[in-house]
Every structure is written in C-alpha cells, then in structure tokens.
Amino acid sequence: MDTKTLKTLLKIGETITVEFKRCGNKIESDVYETVCAFLNRFGGDIFLGVLDDGAVNGISATAAPQLIKNFIKCIGNPDLFSPTIYLMPEIIKYKGKTIIHIHVPPSAEVHSFKKVIYDRIDDADVKVTATSQIAQMYIRKQNIFTEKRIYHYVKTDDLRLDLLPKLRKNGSK
C-alpha cells in the first residue's frame, strides 16, 4: 500500500471496510474477529499500530515479523478459524513508525472464529447467532460468487480460450 492511500484512509477513519487496531506486543482476539467479519462481508483492510481516531502510534519494528508469524499461524489453525484462510500481512513504515497492514478479501464461504460467526455492520464486528441471519449470509454469498453457481446452458464451446493469455497478463498487474 502506498503512503498516499494510507494517509487518505487514516484521515477518513474506520468504515465498514477499514479497521484500526492499537496492537501492543501481541495480536488480540478482536483482530481475528474483524478478520472473520471482513471475510463474511465485503472484505477490508486492518491496520495494526493505529488508534481508533487514525493516529499512528506504531508497533515495535523488531516485534512486527513475529506478530505476522503468529497471525498466520492463528488464521491457519482449524481450531480457531473455520474454514481456515491464508492472508499475507505487510509491514509498512509511515512517518518513522511501523504499521502492519492486513488486506482481507471477501470470501465465498461463511467463516467462524472460535466457533462464532461475525459480520461487519458499519464499523463494528457483530456476533451472528440467529439462524435466519446466518442463512442470509449464505444466500448473500451465493449471489456474489459465481464459482458457486451452476450455469446449465453454458457449454465448453462457449468459452473463449483465446482470451486466457490476455487474462493472465492483466491479472498479474
């Protein structure tokens, strides 16, 4: 993430897709709740080392690599996340301070953290317990992610294989 984009996000503040976390010498559970909520909604960006008002307090530059290793272990642990995920946080230097940026894409599946499903409402992570709300999440995801949809009338001949090299080239930008 470039400095100009980061500066803009810090100025705008927390939204449905942006979350700031203070983060001391370990990553707290509320970070993982936010990851789960972002996966279940529109995705988003988490910034560790930033206060709720957008002020950058930073984290220890020497502790940052270990925090990332611990984060990756947690999100890949099936006892904590179901289904597990793979994310790659990045260390950012901003005005002499260290921040960890975690980009969370939206997921085609409904995720839980410690057997609790979270959703993102405005700038809050909300526990979802009602069966009807959980069902709505599954329905919402079916409409967004076409890889879960079956198109009965599409045949192999309808696919334009000549476009694959162009798509691969555009996807690597």
Buried (B, 14 or more C-beta within 10 A) or exposed (E): BEEEEBEEBBEEEBEBBBBBBBBBEEBEEEBBBBBBBBBBBBBBBBBBBBEEEBEBEBBEEEBBEEBBEEBBEBBEEEEBBBEEBEBEBEBBEBEEBBBBBBBBEBBEBBBBBEEEBBBBEEBEBBBBEEEEEBEEBEEBBEEEEEEEEEEEEEEEEEEEEEEEEEEEEEEEE
